[in-house]
């Protein structure tokens, strides 16, 4: 390692920092934080990646399996066995997001007050139990109650993982890391079709859809125990790091954002989040991009089956769309990491690709089922915007209470869109669902507009701050944190309070 203060050894400094009960009490300690060479920092990041990314990736994949399991069971007979009629299936799909919606803000408070890793692991264990109960459902009422509870306990995972990413990584690293664990979503959708196909061939007195719920629940429960053991709450209690490495890992992300995990809920930061235009532009984008998601995840199999394919062929033909979705997520996050000032532009571009797919399904004659199927395979491009949006919050919203508040509002918008999405698919309009596709196309256009307005606002704010301070700070072309001395990283500042803060575009 590079030089350290003469009065303390590296190990003593690291131990003092990680032992500190509150980061807000360690403002002066940061003067004594040893520096780290570029090679040593790179090795540390690789170590963090090896230990964190698999946990987040697999957890997110299992969340998607469990959340979308209803879509697989829809073509395995759950609607017939539970006597769902008319809009019953749409409501069973939507009620999940009512639970998600109601739990979003309480979850944001839990992120502040409770150990983050243990809270997230506990949510995984409980939702696995709820999912297992789906296998015993007998009617509309049972399914509504269970899907609501599933939404409550799954609501913490996406915002929680975004906070985990912010605690461990610099802003310039956010897009790539969000992309890695969000890729679990689309990876799961590929293998979900294969698993559903395999489960559909189980010869048993128990219906295949019941087996699907039971098997998915068992796997998730076991993984929740793994998460409880291995997911740290923060760098301060990461068992895979030495005390010295914990000190570096703790300070590294703060060098530019000037915020950290704290147990103090700050009213000023909460109110600032409500006044910030970025909050509402992100919410508009999220609502408009989530409405297509709600429809796609619930009705993808039903739509493809409506093209004239049988049940088993439908399960297999759903998988290429998932593979395309994975490609778009990985490509989008790679491009955002590779090219500066590009996150918002790439997010809008992915919405436009999804719009093209939507038009192919909507405008093509019913006789051209392969063209329409190709459109359904392009449709999941919208999903690539989700990790990029989370990375924008991670990089461009500072202050821990403010960040958790914005995440809560964003996921309220996410729920609103996903609740509305399935309601656009009216049973009497099957199999074309023209009104649903018209609504989805309008939402995709609005999402493009809102994310580009956000980009222009942040670029304008950066220029205004440069003019006011008489300096030019470009966070995307310089090393994170070079504009501020490490001594200030003990402050939990918002992006409005820290005037040297600049936004990633």
SULTATA-V103606 format. One record per residue. N is the residue number from 0. SS is DSSP state (H for helix, E for strand, - for the rest). OMEGA is omega in whole degrees, 0 to 359 (none if undefined). D_LAST is the distance of its C-alpha to the last C-alpha in Angstrom with 1 decimal. Layout:
n->{N N}
ss->{SS SS}
omega->{OMEGA OMEGA}
d_last->{D_LAST D_LAST}
This chain:
n->{0 1 2 3 4 5 6 7 8 9 10 11 12 13 14 15 16 17 18 19 20 21 22 23 24 25 26 27 28 29 30 31 32 33 34 35 36 37 38 39 40 41 42 43 44 45 46 47 48 49 50 51 52 53 54 55 56 57 58 59 60 61 62 63 64 65 66 67 68 69 70 71 72 73 74 75 76 77 78 79 80 81 82 83 84 85 86 87 88 89 90 91 92 93 94 95 96 97 98 99 100 101 102 103 104 105 106 107 108 109 110 111 112 113 114 115 116 117 118 119 120 121 122 123 124 125 126 127 128 129 130 131 132 133 134 135 136 137 138 139 140 141 142 143 144 145 146 147 148 149 150 151 152 153 154 155 156 157 158 159 160 161 162 163 164 165 166 167 168 169 170 171 172 173 174 175 176 177 178 179 180 181 182 183 184 185 186 187 188 189 190 191 192 193 194 195 196 197 198 199 200 201 202 203 204 205 206 207 208 209 210 211 212 213 214 215 216 217 218 219 220 221 222 223 224 225 226 227 228 229 230 231 232 233 234 235 236 237 238 239 240 241 242 243 244 245 246 247 248 249 250 251 252 253 254 255 256 257 258 259 260 261 262 263 264 265 266 267 268 269 270 271 272 273 274 275 276 277 278 279 280 281 282 283 284 285 286 287 288 289 290 291 292 293 294 295 296 297 298 299 300 301 302 303 304 305 306 307 308 309 310 311 312 313 314 315 316 317 318 319 320 321 322 323 324 325 326 327 328 329 330 331 332 333 334 335 336 337 338 339 340 341 342 343 344 345 346 347 348 349 350 351 352 353 354 355 356 357 358 359 360 361 362 363 364 365 366 367 368 369 370 371 372 373 374 375 376 377 378 379 380 381 382 383 384 385 386 387 388 389 390 391 392 393 394 395 396 397 398 399 400 401 402 403 404 405 406 407 408 409 410 411 412 413 414 415 416 417 418 419 420 421 422 423 424 425 426 427 428 429 430 431 432 433 434 435 436 437 438 439 440 441 442 443 444 445 446 447 448 449 450 451 452 453 454 455 456 457 458 459 460 461 462 463 464 465 466 467 468 469 470 471 472 473 474 475 476 477 478 479 480 481 482 483 484 485 486 487 488 489 490 491 492 493 494 495 496 497 498 499 500 501 502 503 504}
ss->{- - - - - - - - - H H H H H H H H H H - - - H H H - - - H H H H - - - - - H H H H H H H H H H H H H H H H H H H H H H H H H H H H H H - H H H H H H - - - H H H H - - - - - - H H H H H H H H H H H H H H H H H H H H H H H H H H - - H H H H H H H H H H H H H H H H H H H - - - - - H H H H H H H H H H H H H H H H H H H H H H H H H H H H H - - H H H H H H H H H H H H H H H H H H H H H H H H H H H H H - - - - - - - - H H H H H H H H H H H H H H H H H H H H H H H - - - - H H H - - - - - H H H H H H H H H H - H H H H - - - - - - - - - H H H H H H H H H - H H H H H H H H H H H H H H H H H H H H H H H H H H H H H H - - - - H H H H H H H H H H H H H H H H H H H H H H H H H H H H - - - - H H H H H H H H H H H H H H H H H H H H H - - - - - H H H H H H H H H H H H H H H H H H H H H H H H H H H H - - - H H H H H H H H H H H H H H H H H H H H H H H H - - - H H H - - - - H H H H H H H H H H H H H H H H H H H H H H H H H H H H H H H H H H H H - - - - - - - - - - - - - - - - H H H H H - - - - - - - - - - - - - - -}
omega->{179 188 175 181 182 188 180 172 179 182 180 177 182 181 180 182 183 178 185 183 181 179 180 178 187 182 182 179 185 173 186 180 179 176 183 180 181 180 180 177 179 178 179 179 177 179 177 179 183 184 183 189 177 179 182 182 183 178 182 176 180 177 181 174 188 181 185 181 179 179 178 182 180 179 175 171 182 181 181 184 180 174 176 182 175 182 182 183 178 180 176 176 186 186 175 185 170 175 177 182 183 184 188 183 173 178 180 175 178 178 181 190 188 174 192 183 182 178 180 179 179 178 179 180 183 181 175 178 179 180 179 179 177 181 179 183 181 182 184 182 178 184 179 181 183 179 177 180 177 177 179 187 175 187 185 193 183 178 179 179 176 176 177 179 180 180 188 189 175 179 181 181 188 185 182 182 174 180 181 184 175 177 174 179 183 175 179 181 176 184 176 177 178 180 179 178 180 181 181 181 177 178 185 174 178 182 183 182 177 176 181 178 183 182 178 182 181 179 181 179 180 179 178 177 177 181 180 182 194 182 181 177 180 177 185 179 178 184 180 178 172 177 179 180 178 179 179 182 180 186 189 182 185 188 178 185 180 174 186 177 180 179 181 174 188 183 180 178 177 181 178 178 180 181 187 178 180 180 187 174 176 179 178 178 185 177 185 179 180 178 174 180 180 178 185 184 181 189 181 181 180 179 181 177 178 175 178 180 178 187 184 177 178 178 181 182 175 186 178 177 177 178 175 178 177 179 182 179 181 180 181 181 176 181 179 178 185 185 182 177 191 189 181 180 179 178 179 180 179 176 179 176 177 178 177 178 179 179 179 179 186 190 183 177 181 179 181 187 180 174 179 177 176 176 177 178 176 185 184 177 180 184 181 179 185 179 179 177 177 179 176 177 180 185 192 173 181 187 190 178 178 181 180 178 179 177 179 179 179 182 168 175 177 179 181 179 181 174 183 186 181 182 177 183 184 188 184 178 179 2 185 180 186 181 179 181 176 178 180 181 177 181 180 177 179 179 176 181 185 182 178 174 177 180 180 179 181 177 178 180 177 181 179 179 177 181 183 184 179 177 178 178 179 185 185 178 178 179 180 172 182 181 182 176 184 181 185 185 174 181 174 184 172 178 174 182 180 186 176 177 174 187 173 184 none}
d_last->{33.1 32.5 34.4 35.0 36.9 40.6 41.6 40.1 39.7 36.4 37.9 39.1 35.7 34.0 36.7 36.4 32.7 32.8 36.0 34.6 34.9 31.9 29.0 29.3 32.6 31.3 29.7 32.4 32.6 29.3 31.0 33.1 30.4 31.3 28.7 27.9 27.8 25.0 27.4 28.4 24.8 24.2 27.4 26.5 23.3 25.4 27.9 25.5 24.2 27.8 28.8 25.9 24.3 27.6 28.4 25.1 25.3 29.0 28.7 25.9 28.1 31.1 29.3 28.6 32.2 33.6 31.4 32.1 35.7 37.0 35.8 37.9 40.8 40.8 42.2 44.4 46.5 45.1 45.2 48.9 49.9 48.5 49.6 46.3 46.9 45.0 41.6 42.4 40.2 37.2 37.9 38.2 34.8 33.2 35.0 33.0 29.9 32.2 32.8 29.1 28.4 31.3 30.4 26.6 27.1 30.1 28.1 25.4 28.4 29.8 26.7 27.4 31.2 31.9 31.4 28.2 29.5 33.0 31.8 29.7 32.6 35.1 33.1 33.3 37.0 37.8 35.9 37.8 41.0 40.0 39.1 42.5 44.2 42.8 45.4 48.2 46.9 49.7 48.3 45.7 46.0 45.6 42.5 40.9 41.6 40.4 37.1 36.4 36.9 34.9 31.9 32.6 32.5 29.7 27.4 26.5 25.3 21.7 20.6 22.9 21.5 17.9 19.5 21.3 18.3 16.8 20.3 20.6 17.4 14.9 11.2 10.8 13.5 12.5 11.3 14.5 16.7 15.8 16.5 19.8 21.3 20.1 21.8 24.9 24.7 25.1 27.5 29.6 29.8 31.3 33.9 34.4 36.1 38.2 39.3 40.1 42.1 44.0 44.7 46.0 48.8 50.0 53.7 54.3 55.8 52.4 50.0 47.2 44.5 46.0 45.9 42.2 41.4 43.7 42.4 38.7 39.6 41.7 39.0 36.4 38.9 39.6 36.0 35.5 38.2 36.5 33.3 35.4 36.7 33.8 30.5 30.2 29.2 27.1 27.4 30.5 32.6 31.4 34.7 33.3 32.3 34.7 34.7 33.3 30.4 29.8 29.3 26.8 24.9 25.0 23.7 21.1 18.2 19.1 18.7 15.3 15.0 18.7 19.6 22.0 24.3 26.9 29.8 29.5 28.2 27.0 27.7 25.6 22.4 23.5 24.0 20.7 19.0 21.1 20.3 16.5 15.2 12.2 15.1 16.8 14.0 13.3 17.1 17.7 15.4 17.2 20.6 20.3 19.2 21.7 24.6 24.8 24.5 27.5 29.5 28.7 29.5 32.7 34.0 32.8 36.2 38.2 36.5 37.2 40.7 41.2 40.8 44.2 43.6 45.6 44.3 44.1 42.6 39.9 38.9 38.6 36.8 34.1 33.1 31.6 29.1 28.1 27.8 25.6 23.4 23.3 22.4 19.5 18.1 18.6 17.5 14.2 13.4 14.9 12.9 9.6 11.3 12.9 10.5 7.6 4.5 6.2 5.9 6.3 8.6 10.5 11.0 12.5 14.5 16.0 17.2 18.8 20.6 21.9 23.0 25.0 26.7 27.6 29.1 31.1 32.7 33.3 34.7 36.7 40.4 41.6 43.6 40.5 39.6 38.0 35.6 34.8 34.4 31.9 29.9 30.0 28.7 25.6 25.1 23.5 20.3 18.9 19.1 16.3 13.8 15.4 14.4 10.7 11.1 13.0 10.6 8.1 11.3 12.3 9.5 8.7 12.4 15.0 18.7 20.6 22.4 19.4 17.4 20.6 21.1 17.7 18.4 21.9 20.9 18.4 21.4 23.8 21.8 21.8 25.6 26.2 24.8 26.7 29.8 29.7 29.0 32.5 34.2 33.4 35.5 39.0 41.8 44.0 41.3 41.3 40.7 38.6 36.7 35.8 34.7 32.3 30.6 30.5 28.7 26.2 25.4 24.8 22.4 20.4 20.0 19.1 16.4 14.7 15.1 13.8 10.4 9.9 11.3 8.9 6.0 8.7 9.8 7.1 7.1 10.8 11.2 9.9 12.5 15.0 15.1 15.5 18.3 19.9 20.2 21.0 18.7 15.5 13.4 10.5 9.7 8.5 11.8 14.2 15.9 14.7 17.0 18.6 17.9 20.1 23.5 24.0 26.6 24.1 22.8 25.7 24.1 22.5 20.2 17.6 14.3 16.5 19.4 17.8 17.2 15.9 12.9 9.5 6.2 3.8 0.0}
